[in-house]
Amino acid sequence: MHALWKPRVLGAWRVPAGGPVILAVNHAHNIDGPMLMGTSPRPVHFLIKKEAFTGPLDPFLTGIGQLKVDRANPDRTAVTNALQVLRDDGVLGIFPEGTRGEGDFASIRAGLAYFAVRSGAPIVPVAVLGSSDRGGRLVRALPPLRSRVDVVFGDPFAAGDGSGRRTRKALDEATERIQARLTAHLENARRLTGR
């Protein structure tokens, strides 16, 4: 990442040094996941669509601990593997919107709340800014080479309400709290970086 672009990492000290943690990342460009993997203070295990695990990428992604997920069907294996990462005091990376989009956390899925409430792991919001800038691209699918990409880590927070409930209502309420926190972090990151 540092050879091709100029990532500026802000707030990495906010990621807990040990124990389980979930990094909730906005997703506006394909480079967002690799950018976070290359700049995070701890190794990150992302849930990645199974379609990405093809050809030489399959052994590479598997070898660096990424988790295959079937987005079209309920995938119990992916859920079990993700929870195991957290039980092993690892770092789980999730794009709460479920797919690449505007990267504004406008619509997040309930999966993030499920993993956070079920595991008790804190969520650290992460804003990746500048990856979707369009000007000056030599390769259409990538940000301009040597351009600055900001990776801004926020304060960790608990998704649950402290009651330990795992009902559908509790997860819906947790999802609302998470969305509010992620949106606020993104706004703060934009102010901080001027993006």
Sequence and secondary structure as in RCSB ss.txt:
>XXXX:A:sequence
MHALWKPRVLGAWRVPAGGPVILAVNHAHNIDGPMLMGTSPRPVHFLIKKEAFTGPLDPFLTGIGQLKVDRANPD
RTAVTNALQVLRDDGVLGIFPEGTRGEGDFASIRAGLAYFAVRSGAPIVPVAVLGSSDRGGRLVRALPPLRSRVD
VVFGDPFAAGDGSGRRTRKALDEATERIQARLTAHLENARRLTGR
>XXXX:A:secstr
 TTTSEEEEE GGGS SSS EEEEE  SSTTHHHHHHHH SS EEEEEEGGG  TTHHHHHHHTT EEE SSS  
HHHHHHHHHHHHTT EEEE TTSS SSSS SS  THHHHHHHHH   EEEEEEESTT  TT SSTTS  TT EEE
EEE   B  S SS   SHHHHHHHHHHHHHHHHHHHHHHHHHHT 
